[in-house]
């Protein structure tokens, strides 16, 4: 009676075997590699596996001491732990592998390999895709999950980048005067507070345009807007990148001069600004004539500078400039506090300086 459990050998083409076992290696009785699955080449795209000795390409780490096909056959049913031996054109780092052995009817052996690292790491390291795994392998499902997660993370990253850009743009807009492109009062208050908290030395100028209302009244608001834009250019030209220039009102500006408290230097800046602003500004065939009054104070004047006090003192010095006939700069002093009586014969730092 014929044994019902007896099976005949099955012959598979290389293509069929690769579809079923994308990481297989066939080794003949002498140890020569005769066939490999397509995914094996992902381990070393420039390597030539077929025709090489299996044990010259792969190092069987466990079980220890296997150096022949007979030794491989002896391990059937056990898990192999392998690594590719260093190759001249091999991967930059060793990739752990696992394998199982099955002997073939002609004395050859089939070694089916898998990764000894996580699938996610293998995919990222070797650029694997679904075709590098058997379709029934759960790794394919994991690949889909990884790809979906990667796509979601990339979409999230792009969205976060756009949101970050929008936030920066919104913050920049919130601190910017749209007409002149200068910083606004909110920005000036923020920087002034930061200077005070950091105990940084600085000069504070409060500038107000003279005769600006006459420009608006006679030539219209378009002319006034043009004048403000030209004034902004002058103020930026006469200050440094580390200084702050802000439009804080209709025709009012604040200048924070970082690191400078020397009155002569600040007066020089104020004088240049006033001189330049007295140059007539053409607009649509007409001429706009303005000047500027400036009030200055410096952080050195205060044991513990605070924004409110410094702004009040700069305003008082500005009022003194207006009181003296405009187109001049005034440095704050305690003498200015004496009931609005301003002295013209006092020392530098306590005086009203004509431009």
Secondary structure, DSSP 8 states (H G I E B T S, - for coil): ---TT--------HHHHHHH-TTEEEE-TTSBEEEE-TTHHHH-TT---TTSBHHHHEEEEESTT--SHHHHHHTTTS-EEEEE---TTS-SS--EEEEEEEE-TTS-EEEEEEESS-HHHHHHHHT--GGGS-TT-HHHHHHHHHHHHHHHHHHHHHHHHHHHHHHHHHHHHHTB-TTT-SB-HHHHHHHHHHHHHTT--EEEEEEEEESHHHHHHHH-HHHHHHHHHHHHHHHHHTS-TTSEEEE-SSSEEEEEEET---HHHHHHHHHHHHHHHTS-EEETTEEE--EEEEEEEEGGG-SS--HHHHHHHHHHHHHHHHHTTSSEEEE--GGGGTTT---SS--TTSSEEE-
